[in-house]
Amino acid sequence: MKYPFAIWILAIGAFAIGMSEFVIMGLLPNVARDFDVTVSQAGQLITGYALGVAIGGPILVMLTIKWNRKLLLLALMIIFILGNFAVSLSPNYPLMMVGRIITSLAHGSFFGIGSILAASMVKPEKRASAMALMFMGLSLSNIFGVPFGTLIGQNFGWKMTFVIIAFIGIVAWFGILFVVPNQKQTVQSSVISELKILKEKQLWLTLAVTLFGFSSVFAFFTYISSVLTDVSHVHENLISYLLIIFGVGVTLGNVVGGKLADKDLNRSLKSIFIVFILYFILLYFIQMNGFLMVAGIFFFGLIGFSMSPSLQFKSTLISQDAPTLASTLNQSAFNLGNALGAFIGGVVVTNLPLASLTLIAPILTFIGLIFLFISIKVERKEGRFAT
């Protein structure tokens, strides 16, 4: 086997977490009806989760910094499992929000620590690909987990969806317990050594690259259903199939992005950002045709998510002595990027023609590209892993 089986186990955990995060989007009307709130109010469950990842993840990492990584992953999966069971048992909206926030605490830390652990299991030249393989679980959750969870929720009640997610988490927990190696950490982290990284310019530049570079993905994707129906004139019944095609593109993008990052990290990121900006301009014309959008949405997922493993890998290189906080903060930047993209997209679709979204969204990627060039310049000046 090219990659250790333990990385596939981590991917199962990533699948469960991704399913828990995104399935709520398809269940908002059901939740709103059951708790007698508006769909907009139910949508705050998404915001609460994102803020839990962005703020709670780094705090949890600092509180558990001396823990063994395998032990911490097991603890995080227990938090995740309990959080999903709490959601499934929620008698009202406020308690469901609490359950969602509890669940979110596991998200950033799991991906931050899991990606470091995955990279440590392979040779240095395959580290980015190993991270990409773990993140593939997140991608696959969009192809299989979200449609399946939505179907279960619509037929058996949304609470059953979160029970099933909790059981997938239990499978991942046992997999981590029995398969993931209990490696000794070569460098013993401490709160002080991890916090020192907050003084690094390179950290904040990398987080800015992630925040702006990735936000354009969600500026467009958040409103993809509206674009497909109102601009591409795709029948509403076909949208779920197109989203599966998008998910396939996302999965391949993770693989391709990991392999490119292994070859030349900074060059691959520059290429992906530039190609993504140009592709948005092409997408402006493609979106007018429903048939072309079948390919259009596939390549959007492939190009957009190919930056994901590269950005995560870049965050771990900032400090070899204390990579955990940087890696987890990068997950915070991803989630804040999701929120920023959705907000900017909302402003655009409210004030401008829907079709113009493909011309406004790449501005965010362009800002990320500027930060990337500044980051590379600083790396070269400091003589650190510049390529």
N, C-alpha and C positions, 0 to 999 in steps of 0.2 A: 504493500500500500504506500502510495506516494507521500501521504500525510498521515500522522498518527491518528488512530481512531478517537483519541481523546479530544481532538479538535472538532470532530463531528458531534461529539457529546455537547461541547460548548455551543455548537450551532443549534442543537435542539433547544438549549436554554434560550438562545437568541430568538429562535422561532417563537417560543412561548411568550417572551417579553414583547416581541414585535406584534404578535397577534393581540395581546392584551392592550397595547397602546392604540392600535389602529382600528380594531373591530368596532369600537364605540361609535365611529363615524357612521357606520351602517345601521346602528341600533338607536341612534338619537331619537327618532320619532317614537319608538316603543318605550324608551325610558321616560320621555317627556309625558307621554300619555299615562303611564303607570303612576308617576309622581305628581301629575297635574301641574306641570311647569311648561313653559314655552320651549320650543326646540332651541332657541337662542340661549336660554338659561341652561338647558341640558348640555349645550355646546361648551359651557364653562368647565365641564368635566375634562375636556381636552386641554384647556388652558391650565387647569389645576395640575394635571398630570405633567405637562411640559415644565411648569415652574418647579414642581417637585423634583424632576430630573435635574434641572439647571442649578437649583439651590441646594437641595438635599443631598445629591450625589457627592459633591466635594466635601460637604460637612461630614457625611458618613465615612468617607475615605480617611479623613483626618482622625476621626474617633477610633478607627480600627487599624491605624497605620502599622502597628507592630504585629498584627495578626498574620499568621501563615496564609498565603494566597488561596490555597485550596480550601482551608477552613472558612475563610471569608466568603468564597464563592458559595459554599454550602449554606452559610448563614444568610446570604443575600437571596438564595432561592427559597429559603424558609420564609423570609419576609414577603417575597413575591407570592408564594403559595397562600399564606395567611391573608395577604391583601386581596387576592382574587376571591377567596372564600368569603371575606368580609363584604366585598362588593355584591356577591351572589346572595348574601343574607340581608342586605340593606333594606330596612323597612321604609326609609324615606330618603329624600335627595341629599340632605346634609351628611348623613352617615355614608351614603355612597361616595360622596366627595372625599370623605376621610379615607375610605377604602382605596380609592384611586390614588390618593397622595401616598398612602402606605406602600402601595404597589410600585409607584414611581421611584421610590427611594432605592429600589434594587436596580433600576435601569442603568443609570449612568455608571455606577460602581461596577456592575457586572460587565458591561462592555469595556470599561476602562481597564479593569484588572484582567478580564478574560482575554482581551487582545494581547496584553503583555505576556500572559501565560501561554497563549497559542504561539506567539513569536518565539518564545524560549524553547519550544519543542522541536524546532527545525533549524537548519543551517542558516547562517546570517543572510545569504543571498535569497532565501525563500521566506523571510519574515513577513513582508508585506502581503504575500500570497496567502500565508497562514492566517493572518488577520482577516483578509478578504473572505477566506473560507468560513470563518466563524460568522462574519457579517452576512454571509449568504443565507444563514438561517433567518435573519431579519428580512431579507428580500423575499425568501420563499413564503414567509408568513403573509405577505401581501398577495401572493399568487393563490395559495391554497388556504391558509389559515383564516384570513379575513372573509372571503366568500363563504367558506364552510361555517365559520362562527356566526355570520349574518344569517345564513340559512337556518341554523339551529335556533338562533334567537327569535326569528320570525315564526317558526313552527312550534317551538317548545317553550318560548319565553326567554327574554334576554338573560335572565339569571342563570339558566342552564349553560349558556355560552361561557360564562366565567367559571362555572364549576368544571367544565371540560378543560379550560385553560389552566386551572389549578392542577388538574391531574397530569397535564403535559409537563407542568413544572415539577411534579413529583417524579416523573420519569427522568427528567433532567437531573434532579437531585441525586437519585440513585446512580445515574450514570457518572456524575462527578465523583460521588463517593467511591465507586469501585473501579473507574477507568482512568480518571485524570490523575497524573502522577503527583505525588506529594514532594515537590522539589524544594530543596533548600535554597533560600535567597542568597545570592552571592554578596549582595550589599544590604545590610540591615537598615531599613528606612526609619526615620524618626520624624516627628511633627516639625521639628526645627529644620531638618534637611529638606523636607518636602516644601515647607513654606518659603524657603530661600528662593525657590524657583519663581515666586511671585515678583521678585526684583528683576527678573530676566526680561529684557526687551523682546527677545525672541519668542517667549511664551505669548505675550500679548499680540505680537504680530501674527503668529500662527493662529491664535484664536480669532483674530480679525479676518484672516484668510478663510477660515472655516465658516464663520458667521455670515459674511457677505457672499462668499463663493457658493455656498449651498442654499442660501435663502431664495435665490432665483428659482430653484427647483420647486419650492412650495408656493412661490408667488404665482406660478402657472398651474401646478398640479392641484392646489386647493380648489381651483375653479374649473378643473378639466371637464367635469360633467356639463357645466353650462356652455363651455366652449364647443364641446362635441355636439350638443343639441342645437344651440343657437347660431353658431358660426359654421360648423361643419355639416349641420343638418343630418346628423346621425340619429336614427330612431332610438328612443329612450331604452327600449328593450335590449339593444345591442351594446350599450355602454359597459355593462359588466364584463362582456367578452373582450372588449377593447382594453379594459383595465387589467385583465389577465395577460394580454399581450404586452402591456406596459410592464407588468411584473416580471415577465420573462426577460425583457430588456434590462430591467434593474438587476436581475440576478447575473446576467452575462456581464453587465457593466462592472459589478463587483469583482468578478473573476479577471476581466481584462485590466481593470484599474490596478489590481494587486500585482499582476505580472509586469505591467508597465512601471510601477513604483519600484519593483525589485531591480529593474534594469537601470533606471535613472530617475530618482524621485522628483527632483525639481523640474527637470525637463519635461517629465510626463505631466506634472501639474500645470505647467505653463501651456503645454499643448492642449490639454483637456479644457482649460479655461477659454483659450482662444477659439477652439473648435466649437465649444458650447455657445459662445457669444454669436459666432457666425451662423450656427445652426438655428438659433432663435430667429434670426432674420429670414432664413429660408422657411422656417416654420410659419412665419406670418403669411406666406403665400400657400403653403401646404394645407393650412387649417381651413381654407375655403372649400376644400374638396374632401368629402367623407371617405372616399376610397383611399386617397393618398394619406389620410390620417391614420390608417391602419399601420402603415410603415412609419409615419411621422411620430406617433406616440411610442412605438417600439424604440426608435433611435433616441428619442428624448430621454427615456428611462436608461438606456445603455450609456449615453454620454454623460447625463447628469449624475448618475450614481457611480460612474467610474472614478470620480474624484474622491469618493467616500473612504476607501481603504488607504489612499495616498495621504489624505489629510490626517487620518488616525495614526498612521505610521509616522508621519512627520512630527506629531505631538510627542511621541515616545522618544524621539531622538534629541529632544531639547536638553534633557538631563539623564544620563545613563545611571547616575547615582540615585535619583529620585524621580522615576518616570510616572509613578502612580497618580499623583495629583494632576500632572499635566495631561495625562491620558483621559482622566475623568472630566477635567475642565473642558477638554475638547468635545466630549459628549454634551456638556452643557451648552457649548457654542453651537453644536448641531441643532439642539432643541430650540435655542433662542433664534437661530436662523430660520427654523420652521415657523416660529411665531412671527418673526419680522416679515418673512416672505408672505405669509397669509395676510398680515396687516396691510402691507404695501399693495398686494393684489386686490384686497378689498377696496382700498382707496381708488385704485385704477378702474375697477369694474363699476364703481359707484359714479365716477365723474367722467369717464371716457368710454368710447365704444369697446365692447368686450374683445374685439379682434386686436386692439392695440396692446393688450397684455403681453404679447410676444415681443413687442418692441420696448416695453418699459422694464420687464423682468431682467433682461441681460445687463441692464445698468448696474444691478447689484453684483453680478458676476464680474463686471469690469472693475468695480471698486475692490472686490476681492483680488483681482489680478494685480492691481496697483500695490496692495499690501503684500502680495506674493513677491513682486519685484523688490520691494523694500526689504522684505525678509531675507531674500537671497543675497542682497547687497550686504546686509548686516552679517550674515553667515560667512561670507567671503572675507569681510573685514576682520572678523574674529577668528577666521581659519577653522570653522567647524563644519564638518560633513557637507561642504558646499559642492554642488555638482552643476 
